[in-house]
Amino acid sequence: MILQTPLLIFLALCQNPAPLIWAADEEGGAPYVFRDGKLEQVGFELDIIKALADELKRPIEFKQYAFDSLVPGLLKGDFDFAMNGLEINEERQQKIRFSKPYYIYRQQLVTRADEKRFNTLLGCRNTPGAIVGTMDGTQAERLLNQAKIPIRNYSSSTEAYSDLVSGGRIDAVFLDLPMAISYALPNKALKFAGKPTARGFYAIGFHPKNETLAKEVDAAMDALKQKGILRSILVKWNLWDECQEELSPGFLFEEEGYPGASMNSILEDNHAWTIDRYLPLLLQGTLVTIQLTLCSFALAVTLGLPLSLARLYGSRWLQSLALMYVEFFRGIPVLLLLFFLYFGLPAIAESSGMSISLALSPFTAATLGLGLNYAAYEAETFRAAIQSVPQGQWEAAASLGMGKTLAFRRIILPQALRIALPTTTNDLVALFKDTSIASVVALVELNKQYQILAKSSLKFVELGLITAALYLALSVPLGRLARVMEKKLTPEKR
């Protein structure tokens, strides 16, 4: 019976293999992976993932991850593979292992429907004052820079096309064809300018050491091409064109069971985005924001008070160390600190051959980063508050026979805390808003949830107002609480 137990466990694992983790950013919008009017996850890459899971006979789970951090997160080992319109380029090929391509993309110039000045990139370059919108870190951006065309960078395609429709700030958008098909083609206010150009490849990214999984996915992708499943998915999302023939020269395709998807339906189902559907997701993001704020601020206060005491009453070397801490963490951006804690520490541990893992969870890294940064500000707040207590308070305490420690704890510190309270509360509110930066380490807090939902529904104003109301509903009471506490701590005048 004892010998049978490990065998049963082994057989169970074989029958139920551990799920693979796929990372992508829902904020990127259609047609890759995004939320539809029912707030369900959809997209042509999601359909490919489902087909791969069936072919591999292994479940695949989604992980929300900022697009700019996909390659660092892959190298860090946060997930098994990345698939989110990753363009194969020389820079990425030096860092990660790409699968066989699943889509051949091209670039498409889009202008407003009433644009008469130009109809090509060359015409755009020769048009004085013309500005083209594109996305950071894309092949389109590199091509525009090579052509020396003035550009405006956006973090997502939805922002670029929305800005083009509103007019005034940009005159055209140059992005991958799938984005243009999803957002520009159904919009009567926009038009395709010229033919698609400058093709490239989308592929799945793997860690260089994960060669076994990469080969398995390559084989599964070949099977999807041969069976015609990949073509069926691309046809469904209106993405199939003559270029894709190169992906599957021997495809077998049956159109039955794969109804075409209307891009108009994606952009016209805004009425389905009712408050009862997206408010729970915003509230989930709010809860994460609250937890992160409280944990980070608790760390900041816990470190800030000892640092202020070290600067005021410590030995010379202790004062120097406390001063170095304050100047260092006040002098570096929080974003840089978060990147170092989340991506840098594991890289250091790996390169130095350390036996312990320094990989931090997104919440832990965000808490440490914000807490360490704000501790420097709280240290200066407490130091100034302690110094503002009149010297006579020390003398009065000494006349009563109190030692310095007792006098500080009972007389000086309570007064200093009351003096520091308004500034400390202001820092707490500022930290509450600064938690939005935590999305760079794959933490989906309130602001990130808003960006994901807004760029899927295009309801920037409605969702923005609700998100702002949630921030205000939490930050305004903090100010009220501070005034109440300040009043209680203030001694009554007789």
C-alpha positions as CSV (number, residue, x, y, z in Angstrom):
1,M,0.0,0.0,0.0
2,I,2.9,2.4,0.8
3,L,4.5,1.7,-2.6
4,Q,1.2,2.3,-4.4
5,T,0.8,5.8,-3.1
6,P,3.7,7.4,-5.0
7,L,2.6,5.6,-8.1
8,L,-1.0,6.9,-7.8
9,I,0.3,10.4,-7.3
10,F,2.5,10.1,-10.4
11,L,-0.4,8.8,-12.5
12,A,-2.6,11.6,-11.3
13,L,0.0,14.2,-12.3
14,C,0.3,12.6,-15.7
15,Q,-3.4,12.7,-16.2
16,N,-3.7,16.3,-14.8
17,P,-0.5,18.2,-15.8
18,A,0.3,21.5,-14.3
19,P,-1.2,24.4,-16.3
20,L,1.0,26.6,-18.4
21,I,1.0,30.3,-17.6
22,W,0.5,32.6,-20.5
23,A,1.2,36.3,-20.0
24,A,-0.4,39.2,-22.0
25,D,-1.7,42.7,-21.4
26,E,-5.5,43.2,-21.8
27,E,-4.8,46.9,-21.9
28,G,-3.5,46.5,-25.5
29,G,-7.1,46.1,-26.7
30,A,-8.6,44.4,-29.8
31,P,-8.0,42.1,-31.5
32,Y,-5.3,40.5,-29.4
33,V,-6.8,39.8,-26.0
34,F,-9.3,42.2,-24.4
35,R,-12.7,42.4,-22.7
36,D,-15.9,42.5,-24.8
37,G,-19.2,44.1,-23.9
38,K,-20.0,41.2,-21.5
39,L,-16.6,41.7,-19.8
40,E,-15.6,38.3,-21.0
41,Q,-12.0,37.8,-22.2
42,V,-11.9,37.5,-26.0
43,G,-9.4,38.0,-28.8
44,F,-7.8,36.1,-31.7
45,E,-4.7,35.3,-29.5
46,L,-7.0,33.8,-26.9
47,D,-8.6,31.6,-29.5
48,I,-5.1,30.4,-30.6
49,I,-4.3,29.7,-26.9
50,K,-7.4,27.6,-26.5
51,A,-6.5,25.7,-29.7
52,L,-2.9,25.2,-28.4
53,A,-4.2,23.9,-25.1
54,D,-6.3,21.3,-26.9
55,E,-3.3,20.3,-29.1
56,L,-0.9,20.1,-26.2
57,K,-3.5,18.4,-24.0
58,R,-2.5,20.8,-21.2
59,P,-4.4,23.7,-19.6
60,I,-3.1,27.2,-20.2
61,E,-3.9,30.0,-17.7
62,F,-3.8,33.7,-18.4
63,K,-1.7,36.2,-16.4
64,Q,-2.2,39.9,-16.7
65,Y,1.2,41.5,-17.3
66,A,2.2,45.0,-18.6
67,F,3.3,44.7,-22.2
68,D,6.5,46.7,-21.6
69,S,7.5,44.2,-19.0
70,L,6.8,41.0,-20.9
71,V,10.4,40.2,-21.9
72,P,11.8,41.1,-18.4
73,G,9.1,39.0,-16.8
74,L,9.8,36.1,-19.1
75,L,13.5,36.2,-18.2
76,K,12.5,36.5,-14.5
77,G,10.4,33.3,-14.7
78,D,7.1,34.8,-13.8
79,F,5.3,32.8,-16.5
80,D,6.0,30.1,-19.1
81,F,5.5,32.1,-22.3
82,A,4.4,35.5,-23.6
83,M,2.0,36.0,-26.5
84,N,0.7,39.5,-27.1
85,G,1.5,40.7,-30.6
86,L,5.2,40.3,-29.8
87,E,7.1,41.3,-32.9
88,I,10.2,39.4,-33.8
89,N,13.1,41.7,-33.9
90,E,16.9,41.5,-33.5
91,E,16.9,43.0,-30.0
92,R,14.4,40.5,-28.6
93,Q,15.9,37.6,-30.4
94,Q,19.1,38.2,-28.5
95,K,17.2,37.8,-25.2
96,I,14.4,35.3,-25.7
97,R,13.5,32.3,-27.8
98,F,10.7,32.8,-30.3
99,S,8.3,30.2,-31.5
100,K,7.4,29.7,-35.2
101,P,5.3,32.7,-36.3
102,Y,1.6,32.6,-36.0
103,Y,0.8,35.8,-37.9
104,I,2.5,37.9,-40.6
105,Y,1.6,41.5,-39.8
106,R,2.1,44.7,-41.9
107,Q,2.0,48.3,-41.1
108,Q,-1.0,50.5,-42.1
109,L,-1.2,54.2,-42.2
110,V,-4.6,55.6,-41.1
111,T,-5.9,59.2,-41.5
112,R,-9.1,61.0,-41.0
113,A,-11.7,60.5,-43.7
114,D,-11.5,64.1,-44.8
115,E,-7.7,64.2,-45.1
116,K,-6.7,65.7,-48.5
117,R,-3.0,66.7,-47.9
118,F,-1.4,63.2,-48.1
119,N,-2.2,59.6,-48.6
120,T,1.2,57.9,-48.0
121,L,4.0,58.1,-45.5
122,L,6.1,60.0,-48.0
123,G,3.3,62.5,-48.5
124,C,3.1,62.8,-44.7
125,R,6.8,63.5,-44.4
126,N,6.5,66.2,-47.0
127,T,3.5,67.8,-45.3
128,P,4.6,70.6,-43.0
129,G,3.5,70.2,-39.4
130,A,2.1,66.7,-39.9
131,I,2.4,64.4,-36.9
132,V,1.9,60.6,-36.9
133,G,0.8,58.7,-33.8
134,T,2.2,55.3,-33.0
135,M,3.1,53.0,-30.0
136,D,6.3,52.9,-28.0
137,G,8.7,50.1,-28.8
138,T,7.0,49.0,-32.0
139,Q,8.3,48.3,-35.5
140,A,6.1,51.2,-36.7
141,E,7.9,53.6,-34.3
142,R,11.3,52.5,-35.7
143,L,10.2,52.9,-39.3
144,L,8.8,56.4,-38.6
145,N,12.0,57.4,-36.9
146,Q,14.1,56.1,-39.8
147,A,11.9,58.1,-42.2
148,K,12.4,61.2,-39.9
149,I,8.6,61.7,-39.6
150,P,7.5,63.6,-36.5
151,I,5.7,61.2,-34.1
152,R,3.7,61.2,-31.0
153,N,4.0,58.1,-28.8
154,Y,1.1,56.3,-27.1
155,S,0.9,53.4,-24.7
156,S,-1.9,51.7,-26.6
157,S,-3.6,51.7,-30.0
158,T,-7.0,52.8,-28.6
159,E,-5.4,56.1,-27.4
160,A,-3.8,56.8,-30.7
161,Y,-6.9,56.2,-32.8
162,S,-9.2,58.1,-30.4
163,D,-6.8,61.1,-30.6
164,L,-6.9,60.9,-34.4
165,V,-10.7,61.0,-34.4
166,S,-10.8,63.9,-32.0
167,G,-8.4,65.8,-34.4
168,G,-5.9,68.5,-33.7
169,R,-3.1,66.7,-32.0
170,I,-2.1,64.1,-34.7
171,D,-2.8,63.8,-38.4
172,A,-2.4,60.1,-38.9
173,V,-1.7,56.8,-37.1
174,F,0.8,54.2,-38.2
175,L,0.5,50.8,-36.5
176,D,0.1,47.1,-37.2
177,L,-2.6,46.1,-39.5
178,P,-4.6,44.1,-37.0
179,M,-5.0,47.2,-34.9
180,A,-6.1,49.2,-37.9
181,I,-8.6,46.6,-38.9
182,S,-10.1,46.5,-35.4
183,Y,-10.3,50.3,-34.7
184,A,-10.0,52.2,-37.9
185,L,-11.7,50.1,-40.5
186,P,-15.2,50.1,-38.8
187,N,-14.9,53.9,-38.0
188,K,-16.4,56.1,-40.7
189,A,-14.4,59.0,-39.5
190,L,-11.2,57.2,-40.4
191,K,-9.8,55.7,-43.6
192,F,-6.8,53.6,-44.7
193,A,-4.2,55.6,-46.4
194,G,-2.4,53.6,-49.0
195,K,-1.6,49.9,-48.9
196,P,-0.1,47.9,-45.9
197,T,3.6,47.9,-45.9
198,A,6.7,46.7,-44.0
199,R,5.7,43.2,-42.9
200,G,6.9,41.3,-39.9
201,F,6.1,38.4,-37.7
202,Y,4.2,37.8,-34.4
203,A,5.5,34.8,-32.4
204,I,5.4,33.4,-28.9
205,G,8.3,34.2,-26.6
206,F,10.0,31.7,-24.3
207,H,12.9,31.8,-21.8
208,P,16.0,30.7,-23.7
209,K,16.4,27.8,-21.2
210,N,12.8,26.5,-21.9
211,E,13.7,24.9,-25.2
212,T,11.6,21.7,-24.5
213,L,8.4,23.7,-24.1
214,A,9.2,25.9,-27.1
215,K,9.6,22.8,-29.3
216,E,6.3,21.3,-28.1
217,V,4.5,24.6,-28.9
218,D,6.2,24.7,-32.3
219,A,4.9,21.3,-33.1
220,A,1.5,22.2,-31.8
221,M,1.5,25.4,-33.9
222,D,2.4,23.4,-37.0
223,A,-0.5,21.1,-36.3
224,L,-2.9,24.1,-36.1
225,K,-1.6,25.3,-39.4
226,Q,-1.9,21.9,-41.1
227,K,-5.4,21.4,-39.8
228,G,-6.5,24.8,-40.9
229,I,-7.4,25.8,-37.4
230,L,-5.1,28.8,-37.4
231,R,-6.5,30.1,-40.6
232,S,-10.0,29.6,-39.3
233,I,-9.2,31.8,-36.3
234,L,-7.7,34.5,-38.4
235,V,-10.7,34.4,-40.8
236,K,-13.0,34.7,-37.8
237,W,-11.2,37.9,-36.7
238,N,-11.0,39.3,-40.2
239,L,-7.2,39.0,-40.2
240,W,-6.6,36.5,-42.9
241,D,-4.9,37.8,-46.1
242,E,-2.6,36.5,-48.8
243,C,0.5,37.0,-46.7
244,Q,-0.7,34.3,-44.2
245,E,-0.5,31.6,-46.9
246,E,3.2,31.5,-46.1
247,L,2.4,30.2,-42.6
248,S,0.6,27.1,-43.7
249,P,1.4,26.0,-47.3
250,G,-0.4,22.7,-46.8
251,F,-3.4,23.9,-44.9
252,L,-6.7,22.0,-44.7
253,F,-9.5,24.4,-44.0
254,E,-13.1,23.9,-43.3
255,E,-15.1,27.1,-42.7
256,E,-17.9,25.4,-40.9
257,G,-17.9,26.1,-37.2
258,Y,-16.0,29.3,-37.4
259,P,-18.4,32.1,-38.0
260,G,-16.9,35.4,-39.1
261,A,-16.6,38.0,-36.3
262,S,-17.7,41.5,-37.1
263,M,-15.3,44.2,-36.0
264,N,-18.2,46.6,-35.9
265,S,-19.8,44.5,-33.2
266,I,-16.7,44.9,-31.0
267,L,-16.8,48.7,-31.2
268,E,-20.6,49.1,-31.2
269,D,-21.4,47.0,-28.1
270,N,-20.7,49.8,-25.7
271,H,-24.3,49.6,-24.5
272,A,-23.5,46.2,-23.0
273,W,-20.9,47.8,-20.7
274,T,-23.3,48.5,-17.9
275,I,-22.2,49.7,-14.4
276,D,-23.3,46.5,-12.7
277,R,-20.8,44.6,-14.9
278,Y,-17.7,46.7,-14.6
279,L,-18.1,48.2,-11.1
280,P,-17.2,44.9,-9.4
281,L,-13.9,44.8,-11.3
282,L,-13.2,48.4,-10.3
283,L,-14.0,47.6,-6.7
284,Q,-11.5,44.6,-6.8
285,G,-8.9,47.0,-8.1
286,T,-9.8,49.4,-5.3
287,L,-9.3,46.7,-2.7
288,V,-5.8,46.0,-4.0
289,T,-5.1,49.8,-3.9
290,I,-6.2,50.0,-0.3
291,Q,-4.2,47.1,0.8
292,L,-1.1,48.3,-1.0
293,T,-1.5,51.8,0.5
294,L,-1.9,50.6,4.1
295,C,1.0,48.1,3.9
296,S,3.4,50.6,2.2
297,F,2.5,53.5,4.6
298,A,2.9,51.3,7.6
299,L,6.4,50.4,6.4
300,A,7.2,54.0,5.7
301,V,6.2,55.2,9.1
302,T,7.9,52.2,10.8
303,L,11.2,53.2,9.1
304,G,10.7,56.9,9.1
305,L,10.6,57.5,12.8
306,P,13.9,55.6,13.6
307,L,15.6,57.4,10.7
308,S,14.6,60.8,12.1
309,L,15.8,59.8,15.5
310,A,19.1,58.6,14.0
311,R,19.6,61.9,12.3
312,L,18.8,63.9,15.5
313,Y,20.4,61.9,18.3
314,G,22.5,59.2,16.7
315,S,26.3,59.0,16.6
316,R,28.1,60.7,13.7
317,W,28.3,57.6,11.6
318,L,24.6,56.7,12.3
319,Q,23.6,60.3,11.3
320,S,25.6,59.9,8.0
321,L,23.9,56.6,7.2
322,A,20.4,58.0,7.9
323,L,21.2,61.0,5.7
324,M,22.4,58.8,2.9
325,Y,19.2,56.8,3.1
326,V,17.1,59.9,2.9
327,E,19.0,61.4,0.0
328,F,19.2,58.2,-1.9
329,F,15.5,57.3,-1.8
330,R,14.3,60.8,-2.3
331,G,16.6,61.1,-5.3
332,I,15.6,58.1,-7.4
333,P,12.3,57.6,-9.2
334,V,9.9,55.1,-7.6
335,L,9.5,53.5,-11.0
336,L,13.2,52.7,-11.2
337,L,13.1,51.3,-7.7
338,L,10.2,49.0,-8.5
339,F,11.9,47.7,-11.6
340,F,15.0,47.0,-9.6
341,L,13.2,45.2,-6.8
342,Y,11.0,43.1,-9.1
343,F,13.4,42.4,-12.0
344,G,16.8,43.3,-10.8
345,L,17.1,41.3,-7.6
346,P,16.3,37.9,-9.3
347,A,18.8,38.7,-12.0
348,I,21.5,39.5,-9.4
349,A,20.8,36.3,-7.6
350,E,21.0,34.3,-10.7
351,S,24.2,35.9,-12.0
352,S,26.0,35.6,-8.7
353,G,24.9,31.9,-8.2
354,M,23.1,32.5,-5.0
355,S,21.3,29.5,-3.6
356,I,18.4,31.6,-2.3
357,S,15.8,33.1,-4.6
358,L,15.3,36.9,-4.5
359,A,12.1,36.8,-6.6
360,L,9.4,38.9,-5.0
361,S,5.7,38.8,-5.6
362,P,4.2,41.8,-7.4
363,F,2.5,42.9,-4.1
364,T,5.6,42.5,-2.0
365,A,7.8,44.4,-4.5
366,A,5.3,47.2,-4.8
367,T,5.0,47.4,-1.0
368,L,8.8,47.5,-0.5
369,G,9.3,50.0,-3.3
370,L,6.7,52.5,-2.2
371,G,7.4,52.0,1.5
372,L,11.2,52.5,1.2
373,N,10.6,55.6,-0.9
374,Y,8.1,57.2,1.4
375,A,10.1,56.4,4.5
376,A,12.6,59.0,3.4
377,Y,9.9,61.7,3.3
378,E,8.4,60.6,6.6
379,A,11.8,60.7,8.2
380,E,12.2,64.4,7.3
381,T,8.6,65.1,8.4
382,F,9.2,63.6,11.9
383,R,12.6,65.3,12.2
384,A,11.1,68.7,11.5
385,A,8.2,68.0,13.9
386,I,10.5,67.0,16.7
387,Q,12.7,70.0,16.2
388,S,9.7,72.3,16.2
389,V,8.8,71.3,19.8
390,P,10.0,74.2,22.0
391,Q,13.2,73.6,24.0
392,G,11.3,74.7,27.1
393,Q,9.4,71.4,27.0
394,W,12.7,69.5,27.5
395,E,13.6,71.8,30.4
396,A,10.2,71.5,32.0
397,A,10.4,67.7,31.8
398,A,13.9,67.7,33.3
399,S,12.7,69.9,36.2
400,L,10.2,67.2,37.0
401,G,13.0,64.6,37.2
402,M,12.3,63.0,33.9
403,G,15.2,61.4,32.0
404,K,15.7,62.2,28.3
405,T,14.1,59.0,27.1
406,L,11.0,59.3,29.4
407,A,10.7,63.0,28.5
408,F,10.9,62.2,24.8
409,R,8.3,59.4,25.0
410,R,5.8,61.3,27.2
411,I,6.3,64.9,26.4
412,I,8.1,65.5,23.1
413,L,6.9,62.7,20.9
414,P,3.1,63.3,21.4
415,Q,3.5,66.9,20.5
416,A,5.7,66.1,17.5
417,L,3.1,63.6,16.2
418,R,0.4,66.2,16.4
419,I,2.6,68.7,14.5
420,A,3.5,66.1,11.8
421,L,-0.1,64.8,11.4
422,P,-1.2,67.2,8.6
423,T,1.9,66.5,6.5
424,T,1.8,62.8,7.2
425,T,-1.8,62.6,6.1
426,N,-1.0,64.5,3.0
427,D,1.7,61.9,2.3
428,L,-0.8,59.1,2.8
429,V,-3.1,60.6,0.2
430,A,-0.2,61.0,-2.2
431,L,0.8,57.4,-1.6
432,F,-2.7,56.3,-2.2
433,K,-2.6,57.9,-5.7
434,D,1.0,56.8,-6.4
435,T,0.0,53.1,-6.1
436,S,-1.1,53.4,-9.7
437,I,2.6,53.0,-10.7
438,A,2.6,49.5,-9.3
439,S,1.1,48.2,-12.5
440,V,4.6,48.1,-14.0
441,V,5.3,45.0,-11.8
442,A,2.1,43.2,-12.9
443,L,-0.1,44.3,-10.1
444,V,-3.7,45.1,-11.2
445,E,-4.7,47.9,-8.9
446,L,-7.5,50.4,-9.5
447,N,-5.8,52.6,-12.1
448,K,-4.6,49.5,-14.1
449,Q,-8.1,48.0,-14.0
450,Y,-9.5,51.3,-15.3
451,Q,-7.0,51.3,-18.2
452,I,-7.9,47.7,-19.1
453,L,-11.6,48.3,-19.0
454,A,-11.6,51.7,-20.7
455,K,-9.4,50.5,-23.6
456,S,-11.7,47.5,-24.2
457,S,-14.9,49.5,-24.0
458,L,-13.7,52.9,-25.2
459,K,-15.7,54.4,-22.4
460,F,-12.9,56.6,-21.2
461,V,-15.1,59.3,-19.7
462,E,-17.7,57.2,-17.9
463,L,-15.2,54.8,-16.4
464,G,-12.8,57.6,-15.7
465,L,-15.4,59.5,-13.7
466,I,-16.3,56.4,-11.7
467,T,-12.6,55.6,-11.0
468,A,-12.0,59.2,-9.9
469,A,-15.1,59.0,-7.6
470,L,-13.6,55.8,-6.0
471,Y,-10.3,57.6,-5.5
472,L,-12.1,60.6,-4.0
473,A,-14.3,58.4,-1.8
474,L,-11.2,57.1,-0.1
475,S,-8.9,60.1,-0.1
476,V,-11.3,62.8,1.1
477,P,-12.3,60.9,4.3
478,L,-8.6,60.6,5.1
479,G,-8.3,64.3,5.2
480,R,-11.4,64.5,7.4
481,L,-10.0,61.8,9.7
482,A,-6.7,63.8,10.0
483,R,-8.6,66.9,11.1
484,V,-10.5,65.0,13.7
485,M,-7.3,63.4,15.1
486,E,-5.5,66.7,15.1
487,K,-8.4,68.3,17.1
488,K,-8.3,65.4,19.6
489,L,-4.6,65.7,20.0
490,T,-4.7,69.5,20.5
491,P,-4.9,70.3,24.2
492,E,-7.9,72.3,25.2
493,K,-7.4,76.0,26.1
494,R,-8.5,77.0,29.5
